[in-house]
Amino acid sequence: MPYLDVIDRNGESRQLSAREGDNVMEVLRDAGLPIEAVCGGCCVCATCHVYIDPAWVPRLASPKRGEVALLEGCRHYESATSRLGCQISLRAEDDGLALRLAPEE
């Protein structure tokens, strides 16, 4: 069972349990973190914007063109680490995935 190592918008760190197949947005939302997830995970709103720890970036699948286009429109976009949580489906090998919540848009 993978877990996420999350830094919230207040700088507090917490570990969240997840299941294989969950996406990051669902795990964050279900834990009560302030992720709007307006579109419900359909990759159309960017309200689940997170920053992936640089050490983890090469271990995840690259973002698709639609995800990148949405992220580039965010004020707090960081080209190397920004991702939409709804687009990261968790696998067993993602155990310990480190990320932090992006500022609210």
N, C-alpha and C positions, 0 to 999 in steps of 0.2 A: 504494500500500500504506500503510494508516494505521499510525501508531505511537501508543503511549500514553506519557505522561510521568507516572511513578508515584513517589510518596513512600511508602516502606515504613514499618513500625511503628517502625523505629529512626531515622527521619528521613532516610534515605538516598534520594537521587533516582536513578532509572534510566529509560532509554527502552526500551520493549519493542516489537518489531515485531509486527504483526498483519496479518490478511487481512480484506478485506471479508466480512461475514457472520459472522465470529467474534464471540462475545460476550466482554465484559470478563472475566468469571470464568474462561473457558477460557484466555485469554491470561495472566492472572495465575498460574493454577495451572500451566500448562505452563512458565512461567518459573521455577517452583520457589518462588514466594512463598507465605507461610503462609495460604492461603485453603483452608478445609476443603472447601467445596462438597459438603457431606454429601448433598444431594438430587440432585446431578448437574446442576443447572440447571433444576429443575422449579418453582422459586419456592415452596418449602414450608419452608425451613429458616433463611434469613437468615445463613448462614455465609460469604457472599461480600459482606458489607456493605462499601461504600466511600463515601468522601465525594468528590463531584464539585467541582472548582474552581468557585467562584461564577460566573466569567465563562463557563463552559461550560454551566451549568444551562439557560439558555433555548435553547441550541442543540440539546439532546437532546429526544426525545419525552418527554412527561410520564409519570410512573409510573402504572401502572394500580392500581385499588383494592386488589387482592390484595397487590401489592408494598408499598403504603403500610401496609396492615394489619400485615404482617409486620415492617416497619421500626419502626412505632410501638411494638412490643413489645420492641425492643432497648434496652438500658440506655444506649447511646451514640448514640441517634437524634438527628439534627439535621434538623429539618423542611425546611430550605431546600436541603440538600446531600446528604443520605443517599440512596443507591440500592443496589439489589442488582445486583452485576456481571453476574449471569446474565440480567438483563432488558435489558441494553444491547447491542444488536446493532450492530456497527461498520459504518459507511459510509465511503466515500472522504472525505467532508467532515468526518469525525471525526478526521482526521489531527492529532495533537498533543493529543488529549484529555488533560487534566490531572486527576489524582485522587490520593487518598491512601487507604491502607488504614485502615479503622476498627479500633479496639482489639478484641481478642478478647472475646467475650461470656463 
